[in-house]
Amino acid sequence: MARKRDDSITGRVGDRIHSTWRGRPYTRAYPETVHNPQTEAQQAHRNAFAALSRLSSNMKAAHSIGLDYQANRMKLNTHCAFKKLNKVFVTDQVIRYPLLILSKGPVTSFEITKVRLEGQTLHVDFDGKRYDFHAYDLDNIYMFAYCADLCQGSLFEPSFRVVGSIIGEIPSEWIGPSLHLYFFAIDPKRRASETIHVGFEEIEIV
């Protein structure tokens, strides 16, 4: 790269490229060949990034709430935070749904004690591990159902932690092994808990 005095020319002229760097004009030789590698590993990386971006869009309803606190700490939006936190769980061929992070934060978690499916209605019982009334009892517990086969998801109306249960209805075509349920708590300060995953094999069919 060589400095030049005249900065009135930009772009390619013959076998030279004229541009600026930090406000300083320069010129460089145009490369004889432009490399666009298409190795198997690079294609797999591109495909994984595309799959992760699609997944983030499909799960936006959940992570826009569940990752809001963490994304602010990372100085990112929730779409970028989701991709950064979950990139190790997504390849071009496999998505590790049980490990996906849709929420992250300091709020005390809870335990899903029972999930049963009656027709198309999900009944979820959870133990908030708070037995005396406390500010934490006012945490909202969210449930997000995602059908991997159809790439569709739905975020249900939250329930207070103190209530101990949440109910939601899913489409009949979602019922099957590709159904994944995700849960998280959001406190009155909009902080989140860690993500809890429940797979279809853990659901009692009534």
C-alpha positions as CSV (number, residue, x, y, z in Angstrom):
1,M,0.0,0.0,0.0
2,A,1.4,3.4,-1.0
3,R,0.4,6.8,0.1
4,K,-0.6,9.3,-2.6
5,R,-1.1,13.0,-2.6
6,D,-4.1,13.3,-4.9
7,D,-7.3,12.0,-3.2
8,S,-9.6,13.0,-6.0
9,I,-9.5,9.5,-7.6
10,T,-11.3,6.6,-6.0
11,G,-12.1,3.0,-7.1
12,R,-10.3,0.9,-9.6
13,V,-8.3,2.4,-12.5
14,G,-6.6,-0.1,-14.6
15,D,-4.6,-2.4,-12.3
16,R,-4.7,0.0,-9.4
17,I,-7.3,0.6,-6.7
18,H,-7.5,4.1,-5.2
19,S,-9.1,4.6,-1.8
20,T,-8.7,6.1,1.7
21,W,-7.8,4.7,5.1
22,R,-8.5,6.8,8.2
23,G,-8.9,9.8,5.9
24,R,-5.5,9.2,4.2
25,P,-5.6,8.5,0.4
26,Y,-3.7,5.4,-0.8
27,T,-3.3,3.2,-3.8
28,R,-2.7,-0.5,-4.1
29,A,-2.4,-3.1,-6.9
30,Y,-5.6,-4.9,-7.9
31,P,-5.2,-8.6,-7.1
32,E,-4.7,-10.9,-10.1
33,T,-7.1,-13.4,-8.6
34,V,-10.0,-12.9,-6.2
35,H,-10.3,-15.8,-3.8
36,N,-13.8,-17.0,-2.8
37,P,-13.0,-20.3,-1.0
38,Q,-15.8,-22.9,-1.1
39,T,-14.2,-25.5,1.1
40,E,-16.4,-28.0,2.8
41,A,-15.7,-26.5,6.2
42,Q,-16.4,-22.9,5.1
43,Q,-19.7,-24.0,3.5
44,A,-20.7,-25.8,6.7
45,H,-19.8,-22.6,8.7
46,R,-22.0,-20.5,6.4
47,N,-24.9,-22.9,6.5
48,A,-24.6,-23.1,10.4
49,F,-24.7,-19.3,10.6
50,A,-27.7,-19.2,8.3
51,A,-29.5,-21.8,10.4
52,L,-28.7,-19.9,13.5
53,S,-30.1,-16.7,12.1
54,R,-33.3,-18.4,11.0
55,L,-33.7,-20.0,14.4
56,S,-33.3,-16.6,16.1
57,S,-36.0,-15.2,13.9
58,N,-38.3,-18.1,14.6
59,M,-37.8,-17.8,18.4
60,K,-37.8,-14.0,18.5
61,A,-41.1,-13.9,20.5
62,A,-39.3,-15.7,23.4
63,H,-35.7,-14.2,23.3
64,S,-37.0,-10.7,22.8
65,I,-38.2,-11.0,26.4
66,G,-35.9,-13.6,27.9
67,L,-32.6,-12.2,26.7
68,D,-33.4,-8.5,27.0
69,Y,-31.6,-8.2,30.3
70,Q,-28.5,-10.1,29.1
71,A,-28.4,-8.4,25.7
72,N,-28.3,-5.0,27.4
73,R,-25.3,-6.2,29.5
74,M,-23.6,-7.5,26.3
75,K,-24.5,-4.2,24.6
76,L,-26.3,-6.1,21.8
77,N,-29.8,-6.5,20.6
78,T,-31.5,-9.8,21.6
79,H,-31.1,-11.2,18.0
80,C,-27.3,-10.8,18.2
81,A,-27.2,-12.0,21.8
82,F,-29.2,-15.2,20.9
83,K,-26.7,-16.0,18.1
84,K,-23.7,-15.3,20.2
85,L,-24.9,-17.4,23.1
86,N,-26.2,-20.3,21.0
87,K,-23.6,-20.6,18.2
88,V,-22.0,-23.6,19.8
89,F,-25.3,-25.5,19.8
90,V,-26.1,-25.1,16.1
91,T,-24.3,-26.7,13.2
92,D,-25.3,-27.0,9.5
93,Q,-26.9,-30.3,10.2
94,V,-27.9,-30.4,13.9
95,I,-29.6,-28.1,16.4
96,R,-29.2,-29.1,20.0
97,Y,-32.6,-27.9,21.1
98,P,-32.4,-28.9,24.8
99,L,-29.3,-26.7,25.3
100,L,-30.6,-23.5,23.6
101,I,-30.5,-20.3,25.7
102,L,-33.6,-18.2,25.3
103,S,-33.2,-16.4,28.6
104,K,-30.3,-15.6,30.9
105,G,-30.0,-13.6,34.1
106,P,-29.8,-13.6,37.9
107,V,-33.4,-14.4,38.8
108,T,-34.0,-17.5,41.0
109,S,-35.0,-20.4,38.8
110,F,-37.8,-22.9,39.4
111,E,-38.6,-26.6,38.8
112,I,-41.1,-27.9,36.3
113,T,-42.8,-30.7,38.3
114,K,-45.3,-32.0,35.7
115,V,-46.3,-31.4,32.1
116,R,-49.4,-33.1,30.7
117,L,-51.1,-32.8,27.4
118,E,-54.9,-33.1,27.2
119,G,-55.9,-33.0,23.6
120,Q,-54.2,-29.8,22.4
121,T,-54.0,-28.2,25.9
122,L,-50.7,-28.1,27.9
123,H,-51.0,-28.1,31.6
124,V,-47.7,-27.2,33.4
125,D,-47.1,-27.3,37.1
126,F,-44.0,-25.8,38.6
127,D,-42.4,-25.3,42.0
128,G,-41.2,-21.7,42.5
129,K,-39.4,-22.8,45.7
130,R,-41.0,-19.8,47.5
131,Y,-43.4,-20.9,50.2
132,D,-43.9,-17.5,52.0
133,F,-45.2,-14.5,50.1
134,H,-42.2,-12.6,48.7
135,A,-41.5,-10.2,45.9
136,Y,-40.2,-13.1,43.9
137,D,-43.7,-14.6,44.0
138,L,-44.7,-11.8,41.5
139,D,-42.2,-13.1,38.9
140,N,-43.8,-13.9,35.6
141,I,-43.3,-17.4,34.4
142,Y,-43.2,-17.7,30.6
143,M,-43.7,-20.8,28.4
144,F,-42.6,-20.9,24.8
145,A,-43.6,-23.9,22.6
146,Y,-41.6,-24.6,19.5
147,C,-42.2,-27.2,16.8
148,A,-38.9,-27.9,15.1
149,D,-40.3,-29.7,12.1
150,L,-42.5,-26.8,11.1
151,C,-40.1,-24.1,12.4
152,Q,-43.0,-22.4,14.3
153,G,-43.3,-21.2,17.9
154,S,-45.7,-19.5,20.2
155,L,-45.1,-17.6,23.5
156,F,-48.0,-18.0,25.9
157,E,-49.4,-15.6,28.4
158,P,-47.3,-15.7,31.6
159,S,-48.4,-16.8,35.0
160,F,-47.2,-15.5,38.4
161,R,-44.6,-17.7,40.1
162,V,-46.9,-17.9,43.2
163,V,-49.7,-19.5,41.1
164,G,-47.6,-22.5,40.4
165,S,-49.1,-23.5,37.0
166,I,-49.5,-22.3,33.4
167,I,-51.8,-23.4,30.6
168,G,-51.5,-23.1,26.9
169,E,-53.0,-24.6,23.7
170,I,-50.9,-25.8,20.8
171,P,-51.9,-26.7,17.2
172,S,-52.5,-30.4,16.7
173,E,-49.8,-30.6,14.1
174,W,-47.2,-29.6,16.7
175,I,-47.8,-32.7,18.8
176,G,-44.9,-35.1,18.3
177,P,-41.2,-35.6,19.0
178,S,-40.2,-32.2,17.5
179,L,-42.1,-30.3,20.1
180,H,-39.9,-28.4,22.6
181,L,-41.0,-26.4,25.6
182,Y,-39.0,-23.6,27.1
183,F,-39.6,-21.8,30.4
184,F,-38.1,-18.8,32.1
185,A,-39.0,-16.3,34.8
186,I,-39.0,-12.5,34.5
187,D,-39.0,-10.4,37.6
188,P,-40.7,-7.0,38.1
189,K,-37.3,-5.3,37.2
190,R,-37.3,-7.2,33.8
191,R,-34.4,-9.4,34.8
192,A,-34.5,-13.0,33.7
193,S,-33.8,-16.5,35.0
194,E,-31.9,-19.3,33.1
195,T,-33.8,-21.3,30.5
196,I,-35.6,-24.5,31.3
197,H,-36.2,-27.1,28.5
198,V,-38.8,-29.8,28.5
199,G,-38.9,-32.3,25.5
200,F,-41.9,-34.1,24.2
201,E,-40.7,-37.4,25.8
202,E,-41.2,-35.7,29.2
203,I,-44.8,-34.8,28.6
204,E,-47.6,-37.0,30.0
205,I,-50.2,-37.6,27.4
206,V,-53.7,-37.8,28.9
